[in-house]
């Protein structure tokens, strides 16, 4: 027997989303502009996915203040290395270190902080490189932007992964550097050539992981945050500031959540949003985002910040890098995980979210897989199944933003979300079928439903300084010749201090998968008698389905649908494990 869900066409749900409307939680980390040689530009693909919100993080020096990369660093792995062929791996770390160090905005920041000399910290600032990326991201090539998406960029103040973990040596100078960027990209954005200002400034990333912030005295981070936040507000009082992209988003009474809010309240330090991360590696259950979001709301309430923005600035099924992981996060199974999470986020305190990550880099949504032998042949895959899940959700967000009531209690493998347009004659119902499986989030376990996908990898055929032809200078360095870039962000990297474990853990919720293994029946009730008919179009993501375009397989002909006495009944016996289906209905 298929699992049956009732949807009330006559009752919008004011308690889901934002006052009953779908939340724009389909942002991503990364960039639609190639971050390095070997990776593609993806402006067209991002537009087709409906990606409006971008968090600039881990973009190999772009939007980073003071990166100091060491090719031989052992305290954190270069996530790009796993995809590089074995015979080229020896070139990867040295190339990445030089590439990142030459693209960081303030290449003498550490030298200036060592000397307590702001002018030295500002020496040879590389604004052009970050300018180039932000302009292209925001301008959004109109040739591939038919829906006129106006992208918004979140600026993460700090460093990227693998770019040094010692805390800044001089908080006052670091605050001045941050203020300098706010002046450029927020207050004077028009003079910089941007179509819009950058409004959100996230201060640091994962200070609760000491290979990002090598200090286990939380008060030190509070003081750092206060310096930066006040400096940003001094330049642009309308700018939104927040922190800290904590790794342990579920951490009741945590020092970088509760402790930070308590500090801000007691010292009148400005804070406009609280940011946190959620990866599913501890439970493999996308529904736990509800537990985490509810805990964040409880934390905000406890310190009088009930309406503060709650931003999930990184999320995915796992944070652990491996060739196995990079295929699994692009699979149809992860598409079901992604779609489930996007739906669950409508029922908890998540105001915006940024998936890690949206481009073709490690953990990304795009690969270089050969598709010529598939049922839907093309020279290369246009996208991954995971990317298609974002496309289906964006269709709901754009076309049918008003959430309808349903009786799905989320106690099976099937997650559903129904929404309609303002006039009520068009409905979209998204359904994902995902089964919790710890092997899926284990980076050592290979995928069980597909061979490893071929991934893009960084091209080290030329050295960084050899990227000095006109096209390369423009594309990677904003027009600057890399041979002219010097830097001194050298900081002695000390032993990593002892970490503090989070308070509490999330465990997966109980499910009855026997109810969802046979497919799905949707009963759309209370349809007005003024409607006499309908049209249905259904698209399904499934492993082995087409990836030569962002729109997945049309499966309309395989679905049974009928209308009687104000109820439309859809029966779909193929909506089984590791699938995502969008049912689009137009009433007539």
N, C-alpha and C positions, 0 to 999 in steps of 0.2 A: 504494500500500500504506500502510495506517495504521501509526502508530508504536506499537509494542507494549511494555508495561511489565509486569514480573512483581512481584507483591506476596506476601510470605510471611506467611500468616495465622498461622503457628506460631512466629513469631520477632519479638518486639518489639526495637526498636533502642535499646540503652542509651546509645549515643553521640550520639543526636540529642536535641534539647530539653534539659531538665534531668533527667538520669538517665532518659531515655526518655519523659518526659512533656512535652507541649506547653508552651512558654514563653508567658507572658502579655505578648506583645510588641505588643498591639493597643491601646496607649494613644494619646492624642492631645493636641496643644496646643489651646488655646482653651477654650471654656466652653459647656456646654449651656444656660446662662442668657444671654439676649441681651446682647451687650456694648455696644450703643448703639441709639438710635432707628433704625428701618429694618431691623433684623435680628431674626429670630424666636427665641423660646424653643424649645429642642430636647430637652427632658428625655425625652419619649416616644421620640424618634428615637435618642437616645444609648443608652437602655435596650434598644431593639430591636437596636442594633448590638452590644450587650454591652460597652460601654465602661466600664471600671472605673477606669482610671488617667488622671488629668488633670494636665497641666503648665500651670500658670497663667503664661502668657507672651503678650505682645502682646494684652492685654485692655484696652487704652485706659485705663491708669491703675490698674486694679485689681491689687493685689498688687505694685505698683511702689513703690520707696522714695522716689525723688527726681526724678521726671520733670521735664524742662524742655523743652517743645515750643515751637518757633518756626514760625509759619505760613509764613515765607519761607525756611526752611532749604533749602539747595541741595546739601548733602553726602549726603543720603539722601532717597529719595522716599517719600511717603506711599502705602503699598500700597493704601489704600482708594480712591484717586483714580480709578483706571482704570475702575471700575464706575459712577461717578457720571455722569449725563447731562451733556453738554457745557455746557448752559445753566445748570447748577447747580454746576459745578466750582469757580468762584471762591469759593463759600461753604465748600467742604469743608475746606481746610487751616485757615482761621481757627477754624471750629467745632471741629475735632479737637484743635487746640492748646489751646483753652480747656477743652474737655471733659476732656482727659487731665490737664492741669495742676491742675484742680480735684478730680480723683479720686485723685491720687497720695497715698500714705499720709502722708508727711511733707512738707507743702507749704512748710515753712521749713527743710528740711534743709540746703540750700546756704547760706542765710543763717547758720545756726548753725555750719556748718563754716568759713565765712569768718571768723567772729568767735571761733572756738574756744569755742563756747558750746552745750553739750548741751541746756540748757533751751530755748534759742531753736530749736534743730533739732527739738525735740519739740513746738513751739508748734502748737496747733490741729490735732493729728494726726487724720487722716480714717479712723479705724478702722472706723467704721460701714459705709462703702462696701464695703471688702474683706470685713468680717464678713458682710455680706448675701450676697455671692456665694459665699463658702466654705460658709456654712451651707446655702444652697439646693443647692449642688453635692453636699455630703455627705449632707444629709437625704434627697435624691432622692425626690421626690414619690411616695409609695406608690401613688397612684392609677394611675401609669403605670410601675410598677416591679414587675411580677408575679414576677420571679425574685429579688427582694431584693438587687440589686446594691449593695454598700457601697463607694461611691467613695472613692478615695484621691487626695489632692492633693499634687503636688510643688510646693514653693514656690521659685521662682527669685528669688534675692536680687539686685536690681539694677533695671534699667529695660527698658522695651519699645522696640521699633523706633521710630525717629524722635523719641526722647525725650531727646536730648542724648548726647554722646559723650566729653566731657571726663571724666577719671578723678575720683573723689571727692577733694575738697580736704583732707579730714582722715579718715584711716583709723580712728583711734580712735573718733571720733564715729560714723562709719558702722557700725563694729562694735557700738557701743552701740545704735544703731537696730535693727540686725539682732537683737541679743539681746533687745530689747524685743518684737519680733515672735515670737521663739521662746517667750518667756514667755507670750505671749497665745495662740498657736495650737498650742503643743506642751505646755509644762509645765502651763498652766492652761486647757487647751482646754475643760474642762467648764464653767468659769465664763464662758467666752466663748460658750457655747451650742453647741459642736460635738459631734457624736456620737463622733468619734475625733480623735486628735491628728494633726498633720502630722508625718511622720517624716523626710521627705527634703528637704534644703535645698541647692539647687544655687546655687553662688556665681558670679554673673555669667553673661553670655551672649556667646559669640564674641569673646573678647579678642584673638584673632588677626586680627580685622577692625577696622581702626582707626577706622571710623565707629561702632563700639560702645565702643572703648577706645583713646582717642587717645594712645597711648604705645607706643613700640617698644623699651622696655627690659623684657624678660621678668621680671627680678628684681623690678621694681616690682609686677607682678601677683602674684608669689609672696608678697611681703610683705603685700599686700592680702588675698590668700586666707588666709594664716596668721592675720591679725588677726580676720577674720570667722569662720573655722572655730573658733578657740579661744574666741571670744565665745559662739558657739552652744553649744559643748560645755560651757562654764562654766554656762550656764543649764540645759541638759538634756543630761547626759552620754549619754543613749540616742539622741539625735538623730543622724541620718546626714547627714554633710556631704560635699560633693564639688564638683568643677569639671571643666571650665569651659564645657561646651557649645561646644567649639571648632568653628569652621566647617570647618576642614580635618581631618576625622577620620582621613583617610589621610595621615599625615605622619611617616614613620619618623624618629626622633631629633628630632622637633619640639619647639620650645621650650615649648609649652603642653601637651604630653603628657609626653614623656620628661623635659623640664626640670622640670616641676611635680612629677612623681613623685620625681625625684632630690632636689629641694628638701625635699619632705615627709619622705623617708627620712632625709636628713642632719640635719634640724632637729627631727625627731619631731613634725612638724605633723600633726594628725589628718586623715585622708582615708578615707572609707568607700566612695566610688564615683568612677569616672572617667566623665565624660560628654562626648559628641562628637556631631557631626552628619554626615549623609550625604545629599547630593542627587546625582541621577544626571545632572547636566548635562554632566559631562566625558566620560562614556562611554555614557550612555543604557542601561546594562545593569544590571538589578536583581541579577544574580548577583554583582556586585562587592561587595555587602554581605558576602559570605563572605571575600573578600580583606581587606576592612577589618576585619572582626571578628577574623580570624586575626592581623592585624598588631597590633591592640589587645592580644590575648592575649600576643603576643611581647613587647610593650612592658611589660605588667604583670609578666611573668615576669622580665624583665631587672632589675627593681628590687625584687624580692621581694614583689610584690603579686599573686601568682598567683590568689588567690581573691577579689580585690576586685571589687565589682559593676561591670559594664560597661553603661552606659546610653546608648542612642542617643536623645537628647532632641529631635532634629528629623530628619525624613527625608521625602523626596518625590522625584518624578522631576526636578524643577527648582526652584531658588529664585528665578527671575527673573520679576518681576511684569509681566503684560500681560493684555489682554482675551483674547488667544489662549491664554495659559497657563491662565487661570482656567477656560476651557472644557475644555482638554485634560486637566487634572488631574481633571476630573469625568467623563471619558469612559469608555466600555467598555475602551478601550485602556489607560487608566491603572488601571482596575480590574484588568486582567491584570498590569500592573506591580506594583501593590500586593499582590495575592495571591501573585505570584512572590516578592516581597521577604519577605513574612510567612513563606513556606515556607523560603526560604533562611536566614532568621535562626535557624531551628531547628538549623542545622548550623555555627554559629560563635559566638564570644563576644559575644553580646548577651543580657543578662539581662532587660531591659525596653526598650521602645521607645515613642516618642511621635511619631506622624505629625503633620506640619504641613500643614493643621490640620483639626480635626474639625467645626467649626461652619459658619456661613454667611458668614463673612468671606472675605477674599481667600485663595485657595488652598484654601478650605473644601470640605466634602463635600456641601453643600446649596446649591441655587440657587432662583431665582424663575421658572423657565422655564414658559411656557405649554404645557400638555400636551393641550389640547382637540382638536387635530387628529391626535393619534397613534393608533396601533392600539389603545392602552389608555387611552382619554381620561379625564382628570381636570382640574379647573380649573387646578391647579398640580402640578408634580412633587412627590411626597412626599419624594423623595431623589434622589441621583445614582447612576450606575452604580458610581462609586468607593465610595460609602457601602455599596452592596450587597455589595461584596467584604469589607468588615469584618463584615457580618452573617453571611456564609457561614463566614468563619474562626471567628467567635465560636461558631457552632453546633458546629464541630469541638471547640473548646476546652472547651465546656460538656458536650457529650454523649460525646465519644470522645477522652480525653486521652492515650491510650497509643499511641506512634508505632510503626508496623510497618516492618519491613525491606522495601526495594524495590531493584530493579536500575537505576533511572533515574539515569544519570550526568550529567544536566543538560547534554547536548551538543546539544540541539535547542531549538526554541522552546517546548517543553512542559515545564512544571514540575509535579510531582505530590507529594502528601503523603498518606499513608494512616495512619489511626489507628482504634483501637477502644476500646470501653468496658471497664470492669474485668472484667466477666463474659465478654466476648468475643463476644457475640451481636449486637453492633451495630457497624457500620463506617461511617466517612465517608472519602471520597477526594476531595480537592480537586485540580483540574487547571486550570492557567492556560496560555494560549498567547499568548506575547508575542514580538515581533520587534524587535531593537535597531534604532533609527532615529534618527539625530541630529536630524532635522527635528522629531521629536516633542518634544524637550526644548529646542528653540530658540524663545524667546519671540516672535521676529519671524515665525515660520512659522505660518500659520493652520491650524486642524485640517482634516484631509482627509476625515474620515468623518462630519462633522456641521456644521451651522451653529453660530454662537456661541450658547451658552445665555444666557438672561437671568439676571442676577445680582442679589442683594440689594445695596443700597447705603445709605450712611448718610443719614438724613433730617435735613436742615438747615432745614426749614420754620420751625422755632422756634430762637431763639438758645439757648445753654446756660442763661442765666439765666431764660429763659421756660419751662424745664422744671421749673416749681415748683408744679404741681398735685400733689395728694396721691399719685396713682398714680406720676407721673414721679419725684417725690422718693424714693419708696420703691424704685422699680425701678432707677433709675440712680445714686442717691446714698445708699442705705441709710437714707432718711428725712430727710436733711439738705437744707435749702433751698440750692440752689447760689448764691443771691445773698449768702449769709452766708460763703461760702468765699473766703478771701484766700490769697495765696501769694507766696513769694519764693524760688524756686529758680533765680534768674538766675545763669548762669555764662557768662563769655565763651567762645565757641566758637572755638578757634584753627584754623589751617590743619591739615588732616589730615596726619599724619606719613607717611613712606614705609612701605609695607607690605613684609612679608617673605614671599617665595614659599614654598610648602610644598616639602618634600623628596620628590620622586617624584610620579608620577601613576598613576592607575588607567586601564587600557585595557579595552575590552570583550573578552569571551572569544569564542573561535571557536565557531560553531554550524553544524550542517547542517540548514537549514530544510526541505530537501526531505523529511526524515523526519517532519516534524510538520505539513506543509501539508495532509495528507489526513485528519487526524483522529487518533483515539486508540483503542487496544485495551488493556484492563486485564485481566490474568490473576491472579486471587486464588487462590493455591495453598495446599495443605495444610489444607483445611477439614476439621474433624473429621467423622467418619462419623455422629456423633450428630445432625448437622444434615441434614435431608431437603429443605429448601426455603428460600425467601427471598422478600423483597419489596424492590423498588427504587423509590426516588423520586429524581429528578434535577432540579436547578435550574440554569439557565444565564443568565449575564449576557452580553448582546450589544447592540451599538449598535442602537437602534430597539426594543429590548425594553421591557417595562413598567417604569415608575418611579413608578407610582401607589401603590406599597407597597414596603417594604424587601425582601420576598422576591421574587426575580426569577422569570422564566418557568419554569413546570413543563414540562420537555421529556422526561419519562419515556417517553412513547409513541413517541418518535423513536429510541429506543436499543434495540439488540439485546442481549439477555442470555440466558445459558444456564448450566446447572450440570451437570457430569459428572465422575465420578471424583475428587471432592474439590476441584474447581476451578470457580470462577465466572468466566465470560468476558463482559466488557462491550465491545461495539464501538460506537463513537460517531463517525461520519464528519462530524458537524457541530461537533466540538470544535476549531474552526479558529482562525485568527489573531484576536486581540483578543476572546477569549472567556474566561470563567471558569465552570467547571462543578463543582457539588458532587453527588457520587453517594452517596446514603445507602442502606445495605443493612442489613436486619434478617434474621438467620438464624433459621430455625425448625426 
